[in-house]
């Protein structure tokens, strides 16, 4: 009899252990995936039946919050106090559509979910509440970008190169989130249909230009071509290239002309400030397809940047093999043309690499996540994403980019006190109306950078340039970011950037 009781007790004990293990598995190990699952019906109802957590900017401004409606069926609706200014990054959530933007990225935290047990009673009967997400984003910087871009299509990304924190990310077109806040399905779905419809340039308001759209980077890519020489062929730094307004290309009767037909040449240090197209095309040919391709990849091309945001696109540089019978293509790729494509985010990371001693820190929007009692439940940990150069190698490029501002294509744009290093870019789009995609990347202060910026303004007039179109926007963003970091008003010290 005692033997049977012993066996029965053992079986009960084993079953109890199995139940405890499965409970722990569901409550702790599988909880995040179950919370985020599209099969979880709560994800389609909690946005209106329970208050979601807040999304908060770095300065404490509330970017998204739940508001009581007094409606028994939809007790809460989501509102976005800054409207279209931050809509592109923050996104939206609605019971009638899938969440978008950061609302989707951090949905499992923002949706009411079981909180960690603080007592045995709560372990048996978990309490549910939502967490809040605090960002690195500074609305003041987005305001500067919005004013400077003046409604034109384009994108601006502002980062702290030391940490990868995204300080500003603004894109046009953007959208007004107010109709999406409605509890009326017809209002929401009509707005959604409108916002997913591309404009004449092919950009939909619900597609963030800064992260989802790629453009030929033009001469901003010469920073990578320069890095390829510094890292893999330092002997080319001393080579003097022929002065002229054009160069012939191998296996082709096509001539590659400098912008405006002006004459240029000399060493890399002499050619980068004036952005010499023929000279840099020859540098690319000297470097070779393998080194050019591997260097582009080391800066993050052909990989998706690990930004905590859905739908980030990879930038593109052709494989080395693709140039085996296309040396003219290699020459054009070295100056950011041909098939080379980049997002504004990617080019901000290129600027950050030079600024941060050769390291590209993983970009991020989330600073920390806090529970309903204010306790930090998750904090972003800085990490290196790519390391294309050593600090010594990056230091060789900094003065070249400073000279772009002091005596090159960005001369006269920036305040001398800001000590900016930059690179302009004007890419021919090759479409029927012969537009340009106008770029600038920059960082400041050059001797100890705390801000890195990329701006792209696509579909500009054929006689427009990166310096004249993107340059003033970058100027205002750098002034504003440096002022913000110094605890000063972000209106800037120049009248052109006053808000």
N, C-alpha and C positions, 0 to 999 in steps of 0.2 A: 504493500500500500504506500509506504513512504517513498519507494522508488518511483511509483507512478506520479505521486505528488511532486517529486523532484523534477521529473521530465516535464510535467505540466507547467511548473514554475519556470523552468528554463525556456519553454516555448513562449510563455507569456512575456518573459523578460526580453527575448529576442524580438518579438512583435512590437513591444514597447520601444525598443531601441530603433527598429526600422521606422516606426511612426515618427519618433523624435528626429531621426536623420532626415526623413522626407520633409517634415515640417520646417526644419532648418534650411534644407535645400530650397524650398519654395519661398520661405520668408526672407532669406538673406542672399543666397547664391543666384537664384533665378528671378528674384524680384525685379531687378532693373529691366531685364528683357521682357518679362511679362507685362510690366507697366508700359513699356514702349510699344508693345506689339499692336499692329493694326487690327488684330482680332479681338483685342480687349475693348469691349463696348464702352468702358468708362472713358476711353480716349475720345469718343465721339459725343459724350454728354457732359463731361466734367467742366468743359469750358463755359457752360452756362448754368449748370446745377450747383457747382461749387466754385468758390473763388480760386483763381490761379495765382501763383506767386508773381511778384513784381519783377520787371526787368528795369534795372537802374543804371544810369550812366555813372562814369567815374566821379563826377562832381555832385552826385546825389540826386540829380534830376530823374524823375520817374518817366520811363519811356513806354511802359506798358503796365496796366493794372486792371483788376476786375472791379466793376461798379455794380452795386445792387440795383435791380430794375423794379422791384415790387411786383413782378410778374411771377405767379406761382409755377408756371411751366418753365420759364427761363429766368431764374432768380438773379443771374449775373450776366453781364456782357463785358467784353473786353474793350478798353479804350486806350488810345495812344495820344497822350497829351501834346507831343511835338509834331504830330501830323506827318506830312510828307518829308520833313527834314530828316528823320531817322527811320522812316518806313521801310526803306530799301534793305537795311540791315536787320532791324527788329523783326520785320515780317508781320504776320497776323495769324490769328486762329479764329475759327468760326465753326458752328455745328453743321454747316452746310458744305464745307470744303475741307481738304486736308490742310494742316498748318503749314506755314511757310516761313523761311528765314530763321532767326534765332528762336522764334516760338516753336519751330519744328525741331531745331537742333537740341534744345534743352527741354523738350516737351515732358520727358519722364520726371524731371525735377519740378517743373512749373505746374504740373497736374497734381492735384491732391493725391497723396499716397501715404502708406503706412510709415509712421515716424519711428525712429529707434526707441525701444522701450526703456523707460527710466525706472520702472518698477516691475515686480512680478505680475501685478495686476494688468499692466499695459502689455506685458509679454503675452498674456492669455487673450487680451482684448485690445489689439493695437489701435492707436489713435491715428486719424488721417488728417493731413494738412499739406500745403504746398510749400516748396522752397522758393527762394528768390535768387535771381541771378544779377550780380553786379558786374558791369563791363569795364573795359579799359577805355571805352569811347568817350570823347569829350565833345559835347554838343556845340561848344563855341567854335571848334575847328570845322565842324560840318557847316555851321552858319557861314563861316568865311568862304568855304568852298562853294556853297549854294549861291552866295552873292556874286562871287568872282566868275562863276561859270554862266551866270545870267540866263539860265534856262536852256543853254545849248547842250546837246548830247555830249556826254563824256564822263570821265571818272577821275576821282582824286583819292589817293591813299596816303595817309600820313602815319608813320610808325616811329617808335622808339627803337633804334637799331640795337641797343644794348640788351633788350629783353624780348623783342618781337611784339610788344604791345601795340595794337592798332589804336591810334589816338583819334583818327578820323577816317571815315570811308563814306564818300558821297558819290552818288551816280545820278545822272540824268539819262533817260526819263525816270522819274519817280512817280509816286501815286498818292492820292489822298485816301487814308485808311478809314475815314468816317463811314462811307457806305458799307464797308466790311464789318463795322461794329454793330450793324443792325441785327435785330432778332427776326426781321422779315426776310424770308428766304428769297423772294423775288428781288429785293433790293441788293442782297449780297451777291446772288448769282449774276445779276446784270452787271454789277461792278467788276466781278471776277472776270467775266467774259471780256469786258472792255480792257482790263489790265493785262490780260495775257495776249492781247492782239498787238503785233509788232507795228511800230511806226514806219515812216518812209525809209528810215535807215536800217530797219530790221530789228530794232530794239524794243522789247516789250517792257512795260513798267515793272512787271513781276519777274524781271530777269536782271539781276544786278550787274551793270556794265563792268564795274571794278573787278569782279571775280569770274564772270561767266563769258565775257566777250574778249576775243583776241584780235590784235591788230599788228601789222608789220611795225616793229619797234624803231625802224629807221636808225639814225645815228646814235641813239642811246645804246644800241647794241655794241658800238665801238668800245665801250667799257669792257665788255666780255672779250672782244678781240684783243684789246690791250692786255687783259689778264692772261690770255692764252700765250702771248709773247713773254710776259713777265714770268709765268710759271714754267712754260715748256721750251721757249726759245729766247732766252735773255739776250742772245747775240743780236737778235733783230732790233733790240732797243737802240743799238748804235748804228744801224744801217740807215743811210740817207737815201730816200726815195726821190725819183725824178720829179722836178718841178714842171708842172704843166696843167692845162685845163682839162685834160682827158688822158686815158690810158687805153691801149689796145688789150684785148683779152685773148687768151689762148683758145685755139680751135674755134675761132669766131671772127667774123668781120665787123662785129659790133664794137663801138667805142663807148667807154664808160666816162661820162662827163661829170665834172664837179658842179655842184649847185650854182646856178647863175653863170656858169662858164668861166668862173674866176680861176686863176692859177694857184696851185699849192703844191707842197711836197716837203721833203726833209725827213727828219727823224720822227719817231712816234711821238715824242714829247713836243715836237713842233706841230705835228699834224692833228693831234686830238683837240687842242683848243679851237682851231679854225675848222675842225670837222672835215678834213680832206678826204673826199670820196675816192678819187683815183688812187691815192696813196694807200688808204686802208684796204681797198680791194686787192692791191698787190701784197699787202701784209697778210691778208687772208690766204692768198695763193702760196706765199712762202711758209705759212704755218702748216698748211695742208689740211685735208678733210678730217683726218683722224683726230688731230689735236683740237681743231675748231669744234668738232662735234663733242668730244669728251669734255672740253671746257664749258660749253653751253650746258651740258648735262650736269656738270658739277655745280652750276649756279641754280639748278632746279628745273631747267627746261626738260620737257618730256616727262615730267612728274607732277602730280597734283600737290600743290602746297598744302601742308597740314593745318589749314585754317579751320577753326571750329565753326564752320558755316556750310550749309548744304549746297551742292551744285558748283563747287569750285572747279574751274577748267584748268587743264594743263597747258602750258605754253609749248611751242613747237620749234625745234631746230632739226633739219634733215639729218638722216644718218650719214655716216662717212661713206658707206657704199653707194648712196644715191648720187654722189659727186664723181664717181669713177669715170663717167663719160660726160660730165657736165662741169668743167672747170669754170666757165663763166658764171654758173650758178653759185659756185663756192665764193667767187669774188663778190657777187651781189649779196650773198648771205652774210659775208663779213661786215657789211655796212647795214645789216638789218633789213634787207629787202628780199627779193626772190620769194621763198615760201616760209620765211621765218615769221612766227606769230607770237605775240606776248600779251598777257593781261596787265592791267595797271598794277595789280598786286605783285605779279612777278617782277616787274621793273622796280617797284619799291624795294623788293628783296635784293635786287642787284645793287641798288644804291646802298642798302643796309650792309651788304657784304663788304664793300670798300670801307664804309664808315666804321664797322665794328671789327676791324682788324682781320678781315678775311673770313669771318664766321657769319652764317645766316641763321639767326635765331628763328625757331618755329613761330610763325605769326599766330596771334590769338586775340580774341575779342573778350573772352571770359576772364575776369579777374578772380572772383571767388563766388561760391554759392553758399547761402546761409539758410538755416532752418527757420521755422516760424518764431522761434525764441531768440533769433539773432545769432545763434551759434554758427560758426563757419563749419560747414560739412565737407567742403572741397575747395581747395585753393589751387590755382594754376601754378605749375612748376615750370620755370623757364628751361628750355632745352635747345641744343644746337640741331638744326635740321640739315644744313650742308656746310662744308668747310672747303670752299674752292681754292683758298689761298692761305698762306701763313701771314702773320701780322707784318712781317718784313716785306713781303710781296705786296700786300695791300697798301702799305705805306708809300710804295713807289708810284701808285696810281693817284693818290690823294692830291699831290701838287699839280698833276696834269689836269685834274678836274677843277682845281682852284683857278688854274690859268684860263679855263673856259670862261670863268666869270671875270677875271682880271683883264684879259686881253683877247678873248675869243668870242664865240657866237652868243654868249650870255652876258657880254659886257654891258654895263650900265643898268642892269635890271635890279640888282640887289643892293641893300644898304651895306656899305663897307664894314660896319660894326658887326654885322651878322656872320661875316667870314664864311661865305657859302662856297661849296664845291658842287659843280653841276655838269650835266651833259644834255644838250639839246638834241632833238630828233625831228626830222620832217620826212615822212614816208609817202611815196606816191602810191595811191591805192590801185591805180591801173584800171579804174572803172570808166564807164563811158563819159562821165562828166569831169573826169580828170581832177579829182579832189586830192587833198593831202590829209594824212593823219598826223597831227602835231603833238609832239611829246616834249617833256622835260623831266629828268630825274635829278635829285639834288639831296645834299645833306649839310647840316650845320650844327654847331660851329666846326669848321673843318679840322681844327686841332684837337677837339674833344667832342665828337658828334653826339647829340641827343635827339636829333630829329632827322628822319629820312622821308623823302616825298617823291611820289610819281604822279604825274598828271598826263592824261591822254585826251585830246580833243579831236575826234574823228570827223571826217567829211567836211573839212574846212576848204576854203577856196584854194585854187591851185597856186596862187601867189602868196599864200600864208606860210608861216614858219613856226617851228616849235618855240623859238625865242619870243616871237611876237604874240602868239596865241596862248600857249601853255605857260610861258615865262611869267607873266604878271600874276597868274593864279598861284604858281609855286611861290613867288615872292611873298604874297599875302599869307599863304599857309605857313611858311617858315617864320615870318614875323609873328604871326599869331601863336604858333606852337611854342616858340622861344619865350614869348611874353607870358604865356600860360605857365610854363615851367618855372619862370622867375617870379610868379605870383603877381604879375602885372596885368592891366587890362589888355584884352586880346584885340583891341581896335588897331594896334600897331602904331608905329611912330611915323609912318608916312601917310600923307593925305590920300594916296591912291588906295590904301587898304582900310581907311576909316569906315566903320559901320554906322 
